[in-house]
Amino acid sequence: MREKEAPVLHKNMARASFLVYLTIMGAVVARAQEADPAIPPVPHAITSAGGGGGGEAEHGQTPVLQHRKSRYQLHSSDVLELSFPFTPEFNQAVTVQPDGYITLRGVESIKVDGKTIPELVDLLRSTYAKILHDPVINVELKDFEKPYFIVGGEVGHPGKFDLRGDTSVAQAVAIAGGLSASAKHSQILLFHRVPDGWVQVKRVNLKKMLKEANLEEDAQLQAGDFLFVPKNTFSKIERFIPTSSVGMYTNPVLH
C-alpha cells in the first residue's frame, strides 16, 4: 500500500509546488504594474497594402482601408439640393461648411462631413422627424470635389491632376511628365489617407517593375492620393562636385 501511495504523494506535492509558483509570479507581475502604471499605450499600426496577419486586437486598432469603389463621401464646399415632395416649403439648397456642418431650415444644423448620400438621407429623416410626420426627403449632389491625385518630386510636371478612371502609379508618373534624370524610381512613395486621420505609406519599386516588364504589382491610385518621387543619391551630392572635374571626365580633350 505504501508503494502505491508514494507516486500519488509525489504528484500532489508537484501540483502544490506549481500552484505556489503561479501565486508568487502573479504577485510579482501585479507589483510591477503598480510600480509603473503610466505605461503608454501601443500606437495604432499602419499596414501596407497586401500585408497579412492580425488577431482580434490588431483588427480593433488598425484603421481599415476604404475600398477603391466605395461611395462618395461629402466634403466641405459640396452643394446639396434637398427636396421634400409632400412638404415643398422645406425645399432648400445647402453647402457643406468648412467645419463639416450644413444649416437646415426649421431644424438644427447637422454635421455631414464624411457621410455618403444614403447616410445623409437617413440622418435628415431622423432630424426632420422632430417636426414632420414620416418625412420623405430626396437629396441630390449638385457640386462636389472632383477626384484628384497629386504628384511631387522628381517628375517632369509635378502638380495636381484629375483622377479619371483607374490610374496606376506608373500611369500617374507618365501623366506628370515622366521621371526626371535625378529620380530614384526604385523607392517611389505613395501616401493614402485612411479614416481617423491616419496615412498609409506604400513604397513602389517602379524600376524593378519596368525592368521585369511586369506591372502586376503596380498600385492603383485612389482619390486624394499623393505620389512622391525622391532624388537619387548622385543628384543629392552632384552640387558639391566641381564643374571642372565633371567636365574633365565627360568631355575629355583629345591630344
C-alpha positions, -999 to +999 in steps of 0.1 A: +000+000+000+028+024+009+045+017-025+012+027-043+006+058-023+042+071-029+036+082-066+003+098-057+020+118-029+047+130-053+021+141-078+003+161-051+035+177-040+043+187-076+009+202-081+012+222-048+046+235-058+033+246-092+004+265-076+027+282-052+049+292-082+019+307-100+009+326-070+043+342-065+046+351-102+012+367-101+021+389-072+054+399-089+035+409-121+009+429-101+036+448-082+054+456-115+022+471-129+016+491-098+051+504-098+048+517-134+011+524-141+018+551-167+029+528-195+020+545-228-004+525-250+008+508-281+002+531-311-022+520-338-005+500-365-004+512-401-004+483-425+008+484-461-013+471-489-012+434-491+000+430-455-011+399-437-016+387-401-036+402-374-055+389-344-085+404-328-065+431-310-049+441-343-082+443-361-095+465-333-067+491-336-056+490-372-075+516-394-095+498-421-087+510-457-115+522-478-123+503-510-114+520-542-150+517-554-166+530-522-194+556-522-185+593-524-181+609-490-192+645-485-166+672-481-166+710-474-179+732-502-201+704-516-235+717-527-267+697-520-302+701-530-329+688-506-364+683-519-395+674-498-422+660-522-450+663-496-438+695-478-422+716-506-419+746-482-388+729-468-371+725-501-336+741-499-301+741-513-273+738-488-235+740-489-212+720-466-194+745-444-156+743-436-165+727-403-185+700-419-220+712-409-250+722-430-276+747-419-311+734-423-345+751-425-367+746-394-342+723-375-308+725-360-276+722-381-261+687-386-226+675-394-224+657-427-187+657-435-175+622-443-211+608-448-224+592-480-257+603-496-277+573-482-263+580-448-272+617-451-308+608-461-312+587-430-298+615-408-321+641-424-352+619-419-344+614-382-337+651-378-369+663-396-390+636-378-390+660-349-413+684-367-426+663-396-445+631-396-426+604-416-408+628-438-398+619-474-366+636-484-346+634-517-310+645-518-292+655-550-255+663-551-252+694-573-215+702-569-187+682-553-150+678-551-137+662-582-114+632-577-077+641-579-042+629-572-010+648-566+025+640-579+055+657-565+093+653-566+114+643-595+089+643-624+086+664-655+054+684-644+046+680-607+012+691-596-025+682-591-043+661-617-078+648-622-084+612-613-103+598-643-109+561-641-084+535-629-049+550-627-018+532-615+014+546-602+032+541-635+004+558-654+004+587-628+041+592-633+036+593-671+007+619-667+030+640-646+056+642-674+076+611-666+106+607-644+135+632-644+171+622-647+176+626-609+146+604-599+151+574-577+124+553-593+131+523-571+116+540-540+086+559-551+063+567-521+025+565-523+007+583-495-030+575-489-053+588-462-073+564-442-101+570-416-093+587-383-065+609-397-041+581-404-019+580-435-009+547-452+025+548-469+035+523-496+068+521-514+067+512-551+097+499-569+089+512-604+124+504-616+120+467-609+086+465-625+097+482-657+129+462-658+110+429-655+081+442-677+057+432-650+032+457-638+010+432-618+023+448-585+017+483-597-005+501-571-038+517-581-044+553-570-074+565-550-089+600-548-067+623-528-035+602-530-001+618-530+027+603-551+063+615-543+094+606-563+126+612-544+160+622-557+187+595-563+219+596-543+241+611-571+217+641-576+220+649-538+258+652-540+261+665-575+260+701-565+291+695-543+312+682-572+333+709-590+320+716-626+356+714-639+361+679-625+329+667-641+337+682-674+372+666-673+355+631-673+325+638-696+343+659-722+379+647-724+403+668-745+419+648-773+456+653-778 
